[in-house]
Amino acid sequence: MSAEALDEHLIEESIRERQISAGFLTIVICVALYDIVEDILEGESLSHITVEGTFFILAAAGSLYLWLKVKRLRSANRVLTGAVGAARRDLQQWKEKSSTLIKGLSVEIDNQFESWRLSEAEKEVGMLLLKGLSHKQIAEVRGTSEKTVRQQATTLYTKADLDGRAQLSAFFLEDLLVPV
């Protein structure tokens, strides 16, 4: 479940809990009001009616508070849902705009790997290194040993005349990062 979906689920759960609580309080209010009217008609003492009236007022205040809280949560949920939707649309637009650039970069990286005469395994290790994976993670992804990955990375660096991962990344990113 995504973070946004989890947040929305938690808000909806909180709203449901408050609605149920407010519903129970509303029932208590109705019963208390009925009891107060019956007590007045039966001539109960003022102190008894005052105690029940106090419970009635507290239940009414609690119920009102919960219903107002539900209204605010629903409003906040609508705002958050709108913001998440806008962020998703922005992300999708960015992906669409940058997809040709990313595809072009991938092609250029592959062309450079070809010019360095890398094996398919070395190319795959190189791409995973550029994505930021550790040797251990690459070994897990490729189903090989970490020692094999280290050897392939070392061979890649030698063929490319680079000193390591930082220079490999810099080789491809250096021209993309234009000084401001």
C-alpha positions as CSV (number, residue, x, y, z in Angstrom):
1,M,0.0,0.0,0.0
2,S,1.4,3.4,-0.9
3,A,2.0,6.1,1.7
4,E,-0.8,8.2,0.2
5,A,-3.2,5.3,0.2
6,L,-2.2,4.5,3.8
7,D,-2.7,8.1,4.9
8,E,-6.1,8.2,3.2
9,H,-7.1,4.8,4.8
10,L,-6.1,6.1,8.3
11,I,-8.1,9.3,7.8
12,E,-11.1,7.4,6.7
13,E,-10.7,5.0,9.6
14,S,-10.5,7.9,12.0
15,I,-13.6,9.5,10.5
16,R,-15.5,6.2,10.9
17,E,-14.5,5.8,14.5
18,R,-15.6,9.4,15.3
19,Q,-18.9,8.9,13.5
20,I,-19.6,5.7,15.5
21,S,-18.7,7.5,18.7
22,A,-20.9,10.5,17.8
23,G,-23.7,8.1,16.9
24,F,-23.5,6.4,20.3
25,L,-23.5,9.8,22.0
26,T,-26.5,10.9,20.0
27,I,-28.4,7.8,21.3
28,V,-27.3,8.6,24.8
29,I,-28.6,12.2,24.3
30,C,-32.0,10.9,23.1
31,V,-32.3,8.5,26.0
32,A,-31.2,11.2,28.5
33,L,-33.6,13.7,27.1
34,Y,-36.5,11.2,27.3
35,D,-35.5,10.4,30.9
36,I,-35.3,14.1,31.8
37,V,-38.8,14.7,30.4
38,E,-40.2,11.6,32.2
39,D,-38.5,12.8,35.5
40,I,-40.0,16.2,35.2
41,L,-43.5,14.7,34.5
42,E,-43.1,12.4,37.5
43,G,-42.0,15.3,39.7
44,E,-38.4,14.1,40.4
45,S,-36.2,16.4,42.5
46,L,-34.4,19.3,41.0
47,S,-31.0,17.9,42.0
48,H,-31.8,14.6,40.2
49,I,-32.9,16.5,37.0
50,T,-29.8,18.7,37.2
51,V,-27.5,15.7,37.3
52,E,-29.2,14.1,34.3
53,G,-29.2,17.5,32.6
54,T,-25.5,17.8,33.1
55,F,-24.9,14.4,31.5
56,F,-27.2,15.4,28.7
57,I,-25.2,18.6,28.1
58,L,-21.9,16.8,28.2
59,A,-23.1,14.1,25.8
60,A,-24.4,16.8,23.5
61,A,-21.2,18.8,23.6
62,G,-19.2,15.6,23.0
63,S,-21.4,14.6,20.1
64,L,-21.2,18.1,18.5
65,Y,-17.4,18.1,18.9
66,L,-17.1,14.7,17.2
67,W,-19.4,15.7,14.3
68,L,-17.4,18.9,13.8
69,K,-14.2,16.9,13.9
70,V,-15.6,14.6,11.2
71,K,-16.4,17.5,9.0
72,R,-12.9,19.0,9.4
73,L,-11.3,15.6,8.7
74,R,-13.4,15.1,5.5
75,S,-12.4,18.6,4.4
76,A,-8.7,17.9,5.1
77,N,-9.0,14.6,3.3
78,R,-10.4,16.3,0.2
79,V,-7.5,18.8,0.2
80,L,-4.9,16.0,0.7
81,T,-6.5,13.9,-2.0
82,G,-6.4,16.8,-4.4
83,A,-2.8,17.6,-3.5
84,V,-1.8,14.0,-4.1
85,G,-3.6,13.9,-7.4
86,A,-1.9,17.1,-8.5
87,A,1.5,15.7,-7.5
88,R,0.8,12.5,-9.4
89,R,-0.2,14.5,-12.5
90,D,3.0,16.6,-12.2
91,L,5.1,13.4,-11.8
92,Q,3.4,11.9,-14.9
93,Q,4.0,15.0,-16.9
94,W,7.7,15.0,-15.8
95,K,8.0,11.4,-16.8
96,E,6.5,12.0,-20.2
97,K,8.7,15.0,-20.8
98,S,11.9,13.3,-19.6
99,S,11.2,9.8,-21.1
100,T,12.9,10.6,-24.4
101,L,15.9,12.2,-22.6
102,I,16.2,9.2,-20.3
103,K,15.9,6.8,-23.3
104,G,18.5,8.8,-25.1
105,L,20.8,8.7,-22.1
106,S,20.3,4.9,-21.8
107,V,21.2,4.5,-25.5
108,E,24.3,6.7,-25.1
109,I,25.4,4.7,-22.0
110,D,25.0,1.5,-23.9
111,N,26.9,3.0,-26.9
112,Q,29.8,3.9,-24.5
113,F,29.8,0.5,-22.9
114,E,30.1,-0.9,-26.5
115,S,33.0,1.4,-27.2
116,W,34.7,0.1,-24.1
117,R,34.1,-3.4,-25.4
118,L,32.3,-4.6,-22.2
119,S,30.8,-8.1,-22.0
120,E,27.0,-8.3,-21.4
121,A,27.6,-9.1,-17.8
122,E,29.9,-6.1,-17.4
123,K,27.3,-3.9,-19.1
124,E,24.6,-5.1,-16.7
125,V,26.9,-4.6,-13.7
126,G,27.8,-1.1,-15.0
127,M,24.1,-0.1,-15.3
128,L,23.4,-1.4,-11.8
129,L,26.4,0.5,-10.4
130,L,25.1,3.7,-12.1
131,K,21.7,3.1,-10.5
132,G,23.5,3.1,-7.1
133,L,23.3,-0.6,-6.1
134,S,26.0,-2.0,-3.9
135,H,28.1,-5.0,-5.0
136,K,26.1,-7.2,-2.6
137,Q,22.7,-5.9,-4.1
138,I,24.0,-6.5,-7.6
139,A,25.0,-10.0,-6.7
140,E,21.5,-10.7,-5.3
141,V,19.8,-9.2,-8.4
142,R,22.0,-11.1,-10.8
143,G,22.1,-14.4,-8.9
144,T,25.9,-14.4,-8.7
145,S,28.5,-14.0,-5.9
146,E,29.6,-10.7,-4.6
147,K,33.2,-11.6,-5.6
148,T,32.1,-12.1,-9.2
149,V,30.4,-8.7,-9.2
150,R,33.6,-7.1,-7.8
151,Q,35.7,-8.7,-10.5
152,Q,33.3,-7.6,-13.2
153,A,33.3,-4.1,-11.8
154,T,37.1,-4.0,-11.7
155,T,37.3,-5.2,-15.3
156,L,34.8,-2.5,-16.3
157,Y,36.9,0.2,-14.6
158,T,40.1,-1.1,-16.3
159,K,38.5,-1.3,-19.8
160,A,37.0,2.2,-19.3
161,D,40.3,3.6,-17.8
162,L,38.4,4.8,-14.7
163,D,39.4,4.6,-11.1
164,G,36.0,3.4,-9.7
165,R,32.3,3.9,-9.2
166,A,32.5,7.7,-8.7
167,Q,34.4,8.2,-11.9
168,L,32.0,5.9,-13.7
169,S,29.1,8.0,-12.6
170,A,30.9,11.3,-13.2
171,F,31.8,10.1,-16.8
172,F,28.1,10.0,-17.7
173,L,26.8,12.9,-15.5
174,E,29.5,15.4,-15.9
175,D,28.1,16.9,-19.2
176,L,24.6,16.8,-17.9
177,L,25.3,19.1,-15.0
178,V,25.6,22.5,-16.5
179,P,27.0,25.2,-14.2
180,V,24.3,27.6,-12.9
